[in-house]
Amino acid sequence: MNAHPAVSIIIPVFNDADRLALCLSALEAQDYPGPFEILVVDNGSKVLPAVTGRARLLQEATPGSYAARNHALAEATGEVLAFTDSDCVPHPGWLSAGVAALVAAPEIGMVGGRVRIQAMSGGRPNMAELFEVAVAFPQERYIRDGHYAATANMFTRRAVMDKVGPFDARLRSGGDADWGQRVHRAGYAQVYAADAVLDHPARASQSEIFTKLRRTVGGERDRRPGWGHALRFAARHAVPPRTRIRAALGMADTALPTRLRVAAYCVGINWSYAAYRLWLQASGRTSSRR
């Protein structure tokens, strides 16, 4: 693979036209010297988003972002596949840095870039935003400990995707973890690229935090449906999350009382994960896709 291979950038979207426009504008401003295309896959929006420039709009009726990404794989022409989301704003050097990290060695099968969380409410972020800024998208840890990268900022080779297969479209959440772990088991190296940076808005309310919680826990139940897994998941989340607490207490430019409140919020969210997993198991309710 040469230093500047052709790239297909894949973006699923669902009722997010305004933020998609910002994402597409940032992608048009990339400094990447090689050819690239942008494939936007609408996943059932009430109104189809408008796309401009080099972006092309596709449609996937099956609900779920992984089904949408898989639809784009059939249309993608690039040797490299780059994934981001409609609410992300890539920095100008995002694509160049991600591709450079991927092509640095032939054994590298996946690269995860840095996701920088931005509080959108101005100078006084609320608790949900502070929680997100402290703990959301720790890509380096995902890669090191979990052998995957969040698809908000992920790069791979087309040949790797062909070898390990596409995303599991049945999953409500966690399809990136499932796919990345298949890459790891296939023997490929996985790399964190701190200079492949994009911005992601912090979730702005507790309602949004719990929407993500329901989707994430539902995805975990779909991957591991048995009672044994449910009990182990609940037991892990009953324990105070030391890594998240450390991140909350280490927040720069944040007063100590606020950091303590964020740390306590982390504990409460962990307990909510445990309780919701057990409720899903006992009730047999269908997992949320959104």
Buried (B, 14 or more C-beta within 10 A) or exposed (E): EEEBBBBBBBBBBBBBBEBBBBBBEBBEEBEBEBEBBBBBBBBBBEEEBEBEEEBEBBEBEBBBBBBBBBBBBEEBEBBBBBBBBBBBBBBBBBBBBBBBBBBBEEEBBBBBBBBBBEBEEEEEBEBBBBBBBBBBBBBBEBBEEBBBBBBBBBBBBBEBBEBBEBBBBBBBBBBBBBBBBBBBEEEBBBBBBEBBBBBBBBBBEBEBBBBBBBBBBBBBBBBBEEEEBBBEBBEEBEEEBEEBBEBBBEBEEBEEEBBEBBBBBBBEBBBBBBBBBBEBBEEEEEBBBB
